[in-house]
Amino acid sequence: MKTNVHEFGTGSRRERSCQTPTAASDRRTGQRLRTVYRVARVFALGDQGLARVHNISDGGVSLSVSLDVYLGDRMRVDLSDRYSMSGQVAWHHAGRCGVQFDKPIDSAVVLKKLFEDQRAAVSRPMRLVHNKALVIATPFGSQLASLRDVSQGGMKVAHDGRFTPGLPVKVRLKPDVERRGVIRWSENGLAGITLTEALSVEDLGSLRAL
């Protein structure tokens, strides 16, 4: 089930807005803000990444983002694989932004459903689909692989068949982001890697930066 999902164009780069959260909050008078601490997947200007959710109301959401976003940009916010909202950047300041939803939601119901999914183990960590060449170090030397998707706790890669379950590996996503992990499964040229140290939201804040 998806909620209010819309298509996004690439948009155009504009002068960064200096509008503050206070100015935008004046338009939210009467809305009840619900403080939450969870990770969302966000899409804007042809890029995607993870973001930290700070609060949500029926009319919008406040986030910390690594994407370059500007006042008026279109953004999609996935709170899970089942719940997705679309809207427009209403303010942006110091790495945080507010997104005004295209259509109001019942934030209490959405948060209740998300909690129930988490308790029932229905929800999965937010994954980013991405194709990127990787060099993965193993006890038998370095191997070439291709990233298929990545989350904070692991990734799926395509390989030449030499990765076997239980094999320790070290993956470098970019020069300053390197993690150790273990091959958990391998089948038909694909393998799943569980990381021994999770990636941060900021590490995966922008696929364009990987």
C-alpha positions in Angstrom: 0.0 0.0 0.0 1.4 3.4 -1.0 0.0 6.7 0.1 0.0 9.7 -2.2 2.9 8.7 -4.4 3.6 11.1 -7.3 6.2 11.3 -10.1 9.2 13.6 -9.7 11.0 15.6 -12.4 14.7 16.5 -12.2 13.9 20.1 -11.4 16.4 22.9 -11.7 19.0 24.2 -9.3 18.0 27.5 -7.7 19.5 29.9 -5.2 19.4 28.2 -1.7 16.5 29.4 0.4 17.3 31.1 3.7 13.7 30.7 5.0 13.8 29.4 8.5 11.6 26.7 10.1 9.9 29.4 12.2 8.6 31.2 9.2 7.2 28.0 7.7 5.7 26.9 11.0 3.4 29.9 11.1 1.5 28.2 8.3 1.0 25.0 10.4 -0.9 26.7 13.2 -3.4 24.2 14.7 -1.6 21.1 13.4 -0.4 18.7 16.0 3.3 17.8 15.6 4.2 14.2 16.6 7.8 13.8 17.5 9.3 10.6 16.0 12.8 9.2 15.5 13.0 7.0 12.5 14.8 6.7 9.2 13.1 7.6 5.9 14.0 7.2 2.3 13.8 10.4 0.3 13.8 11.3 -3.4 14.5 14.7 -4.8 16.1 16.2 -7.9 17.0 12.8 -9.4 18.9 11.8 -6.2 17.9 9.6 -3.3 19.2 8.8 0.2 18.3 8.2 3.8 17.1 11.0 6.1 16.3 11.4 9.8 12.6 12.1 10.6 12.2 14.5 13.5 8.4 15.2 13.6 5.4 14.6 11.5 1.9 16.1 11.3 -1.1 15.5 9.1 0.2 18.2 6.8 3.9 17.6 6.6 7.2 16.3 8.0 10.5 17.7 9.3 13.7 15.9 8.2 17.5 16.1 8.4 18.7 15.5 4.9 22.0 15.2 3.0 20.4 15.8 -0.4 20.8 19.3 -2.0 17.2 20.5 -1.8 15.7 24.0 -2.4 12.6 25.8 -1.6 9.7 24.5 -3.7 11.5 21.3 -4.8 9.4 18.2 -5.2 10.2 15.4 -2.7 9.0 11.9 -2.0 9.3 10.6 1.6 9.1 6.8 2.2 8.5 6.1 5.9 8.5 2.4 4.9 8.1 0.3 1.8 4.3 0.5 2.4 3.9 4.2 3.3 5.0 6.9 1.0 4.1 10.6 0.9 4.8 13.3 -1.7 5.1 17.0 -1.2 7.0 20.2 -1.7 9.9 21.6 0.3 8.4 24.4 2.4 11.6 25.4 4.2 15.3 24.5 4.3 17.9 25.5 6.8 21.2 24.1 8.1 20.7 20.6 6.8 17.0 20.3 7.9 13.9 20.8 5.8 10.2 20.7 6.0 8.0 19.0 3.4 4.4 20.0 3.0 2.4 17.0 1.9 0.3 17.3 -1.3 -2.6 15.8 0.6 -3.2 15.6 4.4 -2.7 12.3 6.1 -3.8 10.9 9.4 -0.4 10.9 11.0 -1.6 9.1 14.2 -2.9 6.2 12.1 0.2 6.0 9.9 2.5 5.9 12.9 0.3 3.3 14.6 0.5 1.1 11.4 4.3 1.6 11.2 4.7 0.5 14.9 2.5 -2.5 14.2 4.5 -3.5 11.2 7.7 -3.2 13.2 6.4 -5.4 16.0 5.2 -8.0 13.5 8.6 -8.0 11.7 6.8 -7.0 8.5 8.9 -3.8 7.9 12.5 -4.0 6.6 15.3 -1.6 6.9 15.1 1.1 4.2 17.1 0.0 1.2 18.5 2.1 -1.6 18.7 0.5 -5.1 22.0 1.5 -6.7 24.5 0.1 -9.3 28.1 0.8 -8.4 31.4 -1.1 -9.0 33.0 -2.3 -5.7 36.3 -3.8 -4.7 35.7 -6.2 -1.9 38.6 -7.5 0.2 38.5 -11.2 1.2 41.1 -13.5 2.9 41.9 -14.7 -0.7 42.5 -11.3 -2.1 40.4 -8.5 -3.6 37.4 -9.3 -5.7 35.4 -7.2 -8.1 31.6 -6.9 -7.4 28.7 -4.7 -8.3 26.4 -3.2 -5.7 22.7 -3.8 -6.3 21.2 -2.3 -3.1 22.3 -1.1 0.3 20.8 -0.5 3.7 22.4 0.6 7.0 23.0 -3.1 8.0 23.9 -4.7 4.8 24.0 -4.9 1.0 23.3 -7.1 -2.0 26.0 -7.5 -4.6 26.5 -9.3 -7.9 29.7 -11.3 -8.1 31.5 -14.0 -10.2 30.5 -16.9 -7.9 33.4 -17.0 -5.5 31.6 -15.5 -2.6 30.3 -18.3 -0.2 28.3 -18.0 3.0 30.5 -17.3 6.1 33.2 -15.6 4.1 34.5 -12.4 5.9 34.8 -9.4 3.7 35.7 -5.7 3.8 33.8 -3.3 1.6 34.7 0.2 0.6 31.7 2.2 -0.5 33.7 5.4 -1.0 37.2 6.5 0.1 36.1 7.5 3.7 33.4 4.8 4.2 34.7 1.2 4.7 33.0 -1.6 6.6 33.7 -5.2 7.5 31.0 -7.8 7.0 30.2 -11.5 6.4 28.6 -13.2 3.4 25.2 -14.5 4.6 23.9 -16.0 1.4 25.0 -16.5 -2.1 22.9 -17.7 -5.0 22.8 -17.3 -8.8 25.6 -14.7 -8.9 24.1 -12.6 -6.1 25.2 -12.4 -2.5 24.0 -10.8 0.7 26.5 -9.1 3.0 25.7 -8.4 6.7 27.8 -5.6 8.0 29.4 -5.9 11.5 29.2 -2.1 11.9 26.1 -0.3 10.6 26.4 2.5 8.1 25.0 5.8 9.4 22.1 7.7 7.9 24.6 10.3 6.7 26.8 7.6 5.0 23.8 6.8 2.9 22.4 10.4 2.7 22.9 10.7 -1.0 23.5 8.0 -3.6 24.9 10.7 -5.9 27.8 11.1 -3.3 28.6 7.4 -3.2 
